[in-house]
Amino acid sequence: MSKVVLCYSGGLDTTVCIPLLKEKYGFEEVVTVTVDIGQPEEELRKAEERGRRYADKHYTVDAKEDFVKALFQLIKANGEYEGYVLGTALARPIIAEKVVEIAKKENAEAVAHGATGKGNDQLRFDNIFFQHGFKVVAPMRELNLTREWEIEYAKKHGIDIPVTKDKPWSIDENLWSRSIEGGKLEDPSYIPPEDIYEWTNSPEEAPDVPEILTIEFEKGIPVAVNGERMDGVDLIKHLNEIGGIHGVGRVDMMEDRVLGLKARENYEHPAATILITAHRDLEKLVLTRRELKFKKFVEEEWAELVYHGLVNEPLFEALNAFIDKTQERVTGWVKVKLFKGSCTPVARYSDYALYREELTSFDSLAIDQRLAEGYSRFHGLQARIYQEIKKKLED
């Protein structure tokens, strides 16, 4: 019996893939796999219900701990791609690996996904699937389908779908972030309606009183909020809730996709905004200027590899080795103020701080200021000589 394992979210795209895999590709058995990376329980429940209803067999796999481990590395790397905190991008290879495990268990001849031929997810999934030697089936891409066609197809086949033509949003949600795209949102000149957001209050409706949080880190990893130690899942959920109340973590941006297409994207990620903001601030206290300068370059390369789904690239492993080395001293706390959509560092401390008050204070005589004159004599020397030559050329 020909069998295909489908990476299944429970949404429109992957749900219409189930009958398409049989009608258009001739598979006799479709097995769906939903990977839990921190989606809402209700979303997971609906995915499992739809999977069991429409597919021949369904699995739900818990990968939250794997995802949190990857997120901790993202925090160490201050992971952002053009302002996007990489929630979906980082999750896709993890999901793909779990799907591969089930495909091997089921002795499937192929794996499938619902990614389109215009986005990035196709590359992130395909890269892992190809690495494991599987045939990949991508109905959305291969049949050149539109979202409107999918909605009509679902209705004709009696498929319960979570979208309508009036609200055709494509939503991807996990522990780290929530992305909203599609429909009128594809028009960069369109102002999004408030109802696309679920995690965050609008900044205008956020509390009028700011809230200060203390975030503690150990070797670059967040371990506590306001003195209360938490595991990764609970800590991120807690900060999503608090940050969302204050309207923190909304992004409306133009994004450069891997294929070269520009796309309008909307995201919500309160915890990610808080943690990356705090982590960056603590690094400025403990890392040297040259470490910080070089790490910015490393972070950009790291984020691009994640965005492209190339976490199996040897360079990614090497960059992580450097990042881990820098984090050996990133231990301490940062206080951030949340207010009307903003997250601002207001205080920080570390036993490994490179700051020395006795050296920096204007009221201290620990450094004899007169010694700086010799350095100052040579500072900018070549530029001053050039200006003299420039004046001669002009004359």
Order of alpha helices (4+ residues) and beta strands (2+ residues): beta-alpha-beta-alpha-beta-alpha-alpha-beta-alpha-beta-alpha-alpha-beta-beta-beta-beta-beta-alpha-beta-beta-alpha-alpha-alpha-beta-beta-alpha-alpha-alpha
